[in-house]
């Protein structure tokens, strides 16, 4: 998250993790003040902002500057994502800016991502089959389903192979 923007000649605004946790509204006010366009924030941060920021503390801010709000590095909760989009949409956050990705440090960060500036996609799968057989089957039933976040296809030049201990 830091090397690519530096190489691209972009300015970066950083906030200490402790400050983020203690003053989550400050994070959003800084985005507004500096008109930040690309914001990395893992699911924990998305949840923290949604649950801890009082709308009165961010009155008058404009989050329409955000072009990509990159949510990755840990499992992404569909309900947390929806709650964030709903809460901060009132402040100009465009749902298409929520950019959910899968990344690994071992792969130099990004492994998969959806097309830029597209709406979030979620899939309901049969929970019992998924847990028991580790197979993903679509489900139309809310009861007994598990909702998964679509993190898009592999990035250009990336191949993905899922293996276990018996398939090196």
URBEL-V5687 format. One record per backbone hydrogen bond with DSSP energy under -0.5 kcal/mol. NH is the residue of the N-H (numbers start at 0). CO is the residue of the C=O. Records with the same first field share a line. If there is no record, write none. Layout:
# URBEL-V5687
NH: CO  CO
This chain:
# URBEL-V5687
5: 1
6: 2
7: 3
8: 5
9: 4
13: 11
19: 15
20: 16
21: 17
22: 18
25: 22
26: 22
27: 23
28: 24
29: 25
30: 26
31: 27
32: 28
33: 29
34: 30  31
35: 30
38: 67
40: 69
44: 41
45: 41
46: 42
47: 43
48: 44
49: 45
50: 46
51: 47
52: 48
53: 51
54: 52
56: 53
57: 54
58: 55
60: 57
62: 90
65: 62
66: 36
67: 36
68: 96
69: 38  67
70: 68  98
71: 69
76: 74
77: 75
80: 76
81: 77
82: 78
83: 79
84: 80
85: 81
86: 82
87: 83
88: 84
89: 85  86
90: 87
91: 88
92: 87
94: 92
96: 93
97: 94
98: 68  96
99: 97
100: 70  98
101: 111
103: 108
106: 103
107: 104
108: 103
109: 107
110: 101
111: 101
112: 152
113: 99
117: 95  114
122: 147
124: 122  145
125: 136
126: 124  143
127: 143
129: 125
130: 126
131: 127
132: 128
133: 128  129
134: 128
136: 134
138: 123
144: 141
145: 124
147: 122  145
149: 120
150: 148
152: 112
154: 110
157: 154
162: 160
166: 163
